[in-house]
Amino acid sequence: RADCSSRAEGERGGVGRTAPAGLQPRRSDDFGGAAAHEGLCDSQDPPGGAGGLGSGRRVSGLARLPQRKARKGNLRPPPRLSFPEGGGRGGARLVFFPQGFCLPEGLRPLSRRLEGRGWRLRTPGPPKPTLRSRCNIQQWDSEEPIPQAELLAGVAGKDGLLCLLSDRIDKEVLDAAGPSLKVISTLSVGYDHLAIDEIKKRGIRVGYTPDILTDATAELTVALLLATSRRLPESVVEVKNGGWTTWKPLWMCGYGLSGSTVGIIGLGRIGQAIAYRLKPFGIKKFLYTGRHPKPEAAVELKAEFVSLDKLAEESDFVIVTCSLVPETQGMCNRDFFRKMKKTSVFINTSRGAVVNQDDLYEALVNGQIAAAGLDVTTPEPLPTDNPLLSLKNCVILPHIGSATYSTRNTMSVLAANNLLAGLKGENMPSELRL
C-alpha cells in the first residue's frame, strides 16, 4: 500500500495528476484506451489489439488509428486528471477493489503502428508517473470472491470502492467503510447487489456500465436460444458418446424460428437488440410486455404490447430480459409455465431471481414446456447437484452474456472513469440516478 497525497504537478501552468493511459476522462459517449501522447505506459495489449483514441478506421473494440499523415505537433495529449493540492475535497484518495479486477495501467505504446502510418511519436522528458504510483489502491488479488472479513477490513476508511456484480455491498459493508466512502463504481449494468436505500441515505454516488454490453448480451441470447431450440449441446454429446449411428427421420429434431411468435419480457435496450437480430430469421410476430408500451418498437419491429398471460399463451419462444425489481422477482413461476405452449422454449438472460427454478424444473420434467436456456441462475454459480443440470432439455451457461474481450475491456475503462470522476467531484460518464 503506497500512501498518496495527490501532490500538484504544476506542469505547463496547470495543476494535475496524469491518469493511466486508457483511463482518461472524456465525454460520456467516448470510452476507449490510451491516445498516442507523451508518457504512454508500457503494458500488455488486451486481446484484439492496442487501444487508442482518435479519428480513423476501427482496429479493435477500443482502438482507432489515424488514416492520414500528421503534421508535426498535432498529437494532442488527452485531458489529464487534475486534483487540487492535498487531493481535492477528500485529501488522499484511497480506493479498494474487492475482487480480481485489473485496473488498466495503459495500453502498449502505439509507436510501431503509428510510425507505419506516417506518425512520429514524440516523448519529451521522463515518463509521467501513473495514478497507481500516487494513489493508495488496495486490491483483492484473486478472481475468487473475497471473504467477507477481508472485504469489511478492506473497505474501512476508503474514499472509493470498485466492485463486481458478485460483490454484495450491503449495510454491513457500508458501515465498515465509514463516512469516508464517497463513490462506488460497479462493473455491471445491474445493481441489485447494492443496498441502494442505504447508499442513497449516506449520499454515496454510484457509477455503473450500461449500454456497453447490449450487443454482446443480445448475441449471446440469440446463440442460447438457437442452441436450446435446436438441441445443439445434446447433439454434441451424442456425437462424442457414440449415439450418432445412422440418419433417423426425427432424431435430434428441434424447433425453428421461421414463422414463429417471439415474446420478450422487458423490451429495453437489450430486448430490442435481441429482436432486431431475430427479425431476419423470419419471425412472424413479436409480442412484448413491460411497465409501459413502446410505440417506437411497435413501428420498427411490428411488436405488440400485451399482458404477461397473453405473451405466455401465444409465444413459441419466451425471452426474459427485464430488470430484477420486487415486481419481477419470481414472476416466471408455476402459473406462468402452465400458460405456455407445450412446444415453447423459455430463455432467461436477465437475472436468475426472476424465475422460480423449482417451478421451471417441474415444467420441464412434466412436459409443460419443451426446453429452457438460462445464462443466469439462483444462486450463482449453480451447485453441480442442482436438478436442472440433470435435464437434457435445459441448457445452462455460467452468466457469460457480456463475455467478449472488447465488451469487458470497455466496461473496465468506463468503471474506472466513473470512479475517478466521482473522486474528483465531477460528473461521471455513467452515474446511477438515485
N, C-alpha and C positions, 0 to 999 in steps of 0.2 A: 504494500500500500504506500504509494508515493503521495506525500502531502502536497496540496496545491494551494496557492494563494492568489491565482489569477493576476499575475503582475502585468502591468501595462507595458506595451512594446514601444509605442511612440514612433513607429516606423512610418516614413512618408507622411509625417504630420498627423498621423492618426493613432488612436489607442485601440489595441485589439489583440486578439489571440487567433492564431491560424488553426482552423479546424482540420481534421484529417481530410486529405483529398478524397472526394467521393461523398463527403458529408456536409458540403457547403449549403447554407440556407438559400433557398430560392423560391420562386413562385410556387403556389400550392399545386399547380398543374405541371411542375417541372421537376421530375425526380431523375437522378442519374448518378453516374460516377464522377471521377475526377476530370477536370479540364487540364489541358496541357498548359502548365504555368510554372513559374519558378517554385522550387521546393516540393516537387512531386514526390510522394512517398514511394518507396520500393517495396512492393508486396505482391502476393500472388494474384493473378487474374482469377476472376470467377469463371466457371465453365462457360464457354461461349465467347470469350474474348474480353479484352480490357474495356473498361467503361470510360466514356468521355462525353463532354458536353460541348455542343457546338452545332453548326449547320452542316448539312451534307447527308450522304446516304447512311442508312441504318446498318450497323455492323453486327450488333447483338442487342439483347433486350435492354441494355443500359448504355449503349455506346453509339456515338455518332462521330464520323470523321469528315474533315473538310474535303470538298471536291475540287477546289481550285488552289493555286499557289497563294501564299500570304506574303504581303509586303512586310518588311522589317518593322517590328514594333506593334503589329496588330494582334499579338497574342495577349489577350487581357486576362488577368487573374480573376477568378470568380470572387464574389463577395466573401469577406472573412468574418468570422465570429468575433464580435467586439464586446469586451467586458470592461466596465469601469474599474478603476483601481480598487483592489480589495475584493474583486469577484462580483461586483454588482450588488443587488439588493440583499443577497444572502451570504456574502462573503465567499469562502472557498466552496467550490461545487463538488459535492460527494455524490457519486452515482453507484447504485447497486444493480447488477444483473443477476437475477436468481437462477438462471439456467445457462446452458452452454451456448449462449448467443454470442457469436463472434462479431464484435464491433469492427466494421471495416476501417482499417487504418489508411486506406487509399489503395488505388489500383496500380499495377505495374506501370512505370513510365512509358509514355507512348512514343518515345523518340524514334524508334526504328520505323514504326508505322507512319509517323508524321513526316520523317525525312524522306521516306519513299514516295511521298505525295507532294514534295516540294516545300514542306515546312522546315523551319530551323528552330530548334528548341533552345531558348536562352535560359540559363540558370545562374544568374549572377549571385555571388555570395554563398555562404554555407546554407544547407537545407534548413528550412524552418522546423522548429520542434512541433510535434503533433499534439493534439488535445490530450491524448493519453499521457504524454510525458509531463503534463502540467496539472492534470486533474486526478483526484483520488477515485479511480474506478475499481470497485471491488466486484469480482465476478465469480459465480459458482462455475468452476471449470469442468463441467461434465454435461453430457447430453441427457443424463438420467435426472429425474426430478430431484430437487433439493429437499433434504429432510426438513421438517417443519422447524425444528430447533435451530438449524443453520439459517433458515430464512428469517426467523424472528431476530436472530442475532445480527444478521447481515444488513437488515433494513434500518437498524437503530441509528438515528442521527443523520440519515441520508437526506439530501435535497431532492434527488430524483430516483425513480425506480423504472427499469425496463423489464417487462415480463412477457411471458408467452401465455397462450390461452389455457395451458395446462397448469399454470400457477394460480392458485386460488388466493386472491388478495381480499381478505375479509377483515372484520373489525379487529381481530386479534393481531393481524399483521400491521394494520394501520396504527393501532395503539403502540405496538413495538417500535414503529418508525418514529412516532412522536410528532411534535408540531413543526419540525424542520422540513418534513416531506411536502413539497410543493407541486411536483409533477409525477404522473405515472404515464408511461408510454407502453402500450401493449402491441405486440407483433401479431395482430389479428384484426378481423373485421368484427367478430362477435365480442361482446363484453359481459356475458353472463357470468364470467369468472371473477368479476369485480363487484365489490359491495358498493354499488352506485349511490345508495342513500347515504351511507357513511361518508363516502368520498365527497359527495356534494355538501354534506353538513360541515365538513372540515375545510371546504374551499380549495380542494386539490384539483388541479387541471388534469385532463385525461386526453392523450393522443392515441389514435388508432389508425388502421391501414385499410380503409375501404377502397372500392373501385379497382385497385390493382389486381386482385385475384379473381375478378369477374370472369375473364376469358378462360383462365386455367380451370376454374371450378365448373364452368359450363362445358368445357371439353371433356372433363372427367365424368360429368354426369351423363353425357351422351354415350361415352365409352362404357360406363357401367350399365346403362340401360340396354345397349346392344349386347354386351356380354351376358347379361341376365336373361334377356328375352330369347336370344339365340343359343343359349346354353354353352357358351364358349369354355368356361372353366371345366365344366363337366365333360366336354368333348376332349379337352386336353388330357384329362385323367384317363379317359377310355383309351386313348392312343397309347399312353405310357404303360397302362396296365394290361394291354393285350385285348381290350374289349372291342377293338376295331377288327372285325373278322371279314365281313363282306358288306356289300351295299344292301340296305334294307329300306323299304319304302317310307316308313315312318320313324326310323331310328334317329334320335337326336333332333327331331323337329321342334321348332320353337315358334315364336310369334313375330311377324314382321310389322314394320311401321307404316308401310304404304296403305293408304285408305283408312287409317286408324284415327281414333279420337284420343287426344292427349290432354289430360287435366293437370294443371300446375297450381299448387297451393303456395301462394306468395309470388306474384308476378312483379318482383322488384328488378334490380339490375341483373342479378344472376338468372332469375326466372325468364326474363325477356331474352337474355343472351342464349339460354338453352333453346327457347322457342325458335329463334332465328336460325340456329344450327339444325334443328329438326325439320324445319319447313321444307327444305329441298328433298326430304325423304318421301314427300307426297302425302303429308298428313292431311286428313280430310277436314278436321276441325280441332281448334284449340278451345278448351274451357279453362277458366281460372277463377279463383276465389281469394278473398283477402278483406282488408278493412274497408277499402273503397274501390269503386270501379276505376279503370284507367282507360279513358277514351282513346288515347293515342295508340294503346296496344290493340284495341278493338279495330282500329282502322288499319294499322300496318300488318298485324298478324291475323286479322279477322277472328279475334278471340272474343269469346262470350263470357261475360261475368255472371256466375251462377252461385247458388248456395253450395255449401260443402256436401250436403247429401246428394244433390243432383250431380255434382262432379264425380262423386264416388260411384254412383249408379251408372253413369253413361261413359266413363272413361275406359279405354283399353289400357292406357298407361297412366299411372298417377305419379307425379313427381313433386316432392316436398322440398321447397326452397325458402320457406318462411323463417322469420326470426323466432327465437325462443323467448317468449314472454309468458306471463301467467295464463293468458287466454289460449295459448297454443300448446302448453305442456300437457302431454298425454292425449293430445287431440286425436291422433290416429290409434283408435282403440278397437275393442271387440265390435261395437256397434258400427263403427266406420268400415271395418273389413267385411262385415256381413252384408253391407250395401254394395260392395264392389262385385264386379263380374267374376265368375269362376276362372275365366281366361285372362284376367287382367294381371298386369305386372306393376309392382309397387317399388318406387325408388326414393330414397331419402339421402340428400346431401346437405341438409341444413344443420340440425342439432339432434343428437340421439334422444334427448328427453321429449321431443315432440311425439315420439312413438312409444306406445306401451308394448315392450318387446315380448312379454308373456302372451299378450293377445295376438301379436304378429305370428309367433310360433304356432299357436293354436290354429290360426287361419291357414298357415302353410301346410301343416300336418293334415288338417281336415279337408283340404282342397277348396277352401273358400276363395282363395286367390291362387294364381298359377305360380308366381315366383316373386322374390323380393331381392333388391340390391341395396346395400347400405354402405355408405362411406363414413357414417357416424353412428356411434352406439352409446349405450349407457351400461356400465362405465366404459371409459377408455383408458388403457386397452381392454378389450373384451376378454374375460377369462377363457382359457382354452377348453374348459369343460362346459361352456355355455351351450345349451341345447340347440341354439340357432346354427352353430357351427357343424352340427351333425347332419344338416339337411342339404341335399343336392340342389334343391331349388331356392337356396338362399346364398347370394354372393356377398361377402363382407370384405371391405377394404379398410386399411388402417388409417383412415382420415387423411387422405392424400390429395384432397381437392385442389389445393394450391401448390402442389409439389412439382413445380418446374423450376429449373435453375434461375431463369430470368425473373419469374414471379417472386421467389424467395429473396433474391438479391435486391429487387426493387422495394419489397416490403421492409427489408432490413434498413435500407437507406432512409426510407420515409419514417420508420420508427425512431431512428437515431436523430433525424432532423426535427421530429416532433419534440423529442426530449430536450435537445439543445435549445430550440426556440423557447420552450417553456421555462428553462432555466434562466434565459435572458429576459423573460417577461414579455416576449414578443408573441405575435400571432403564430400559432402552429400551422404547418401545412394542412394537417387534418386533425381538427380538435373535436372531441365529442361534446356536444352542447348539453350540459346537464340542467 
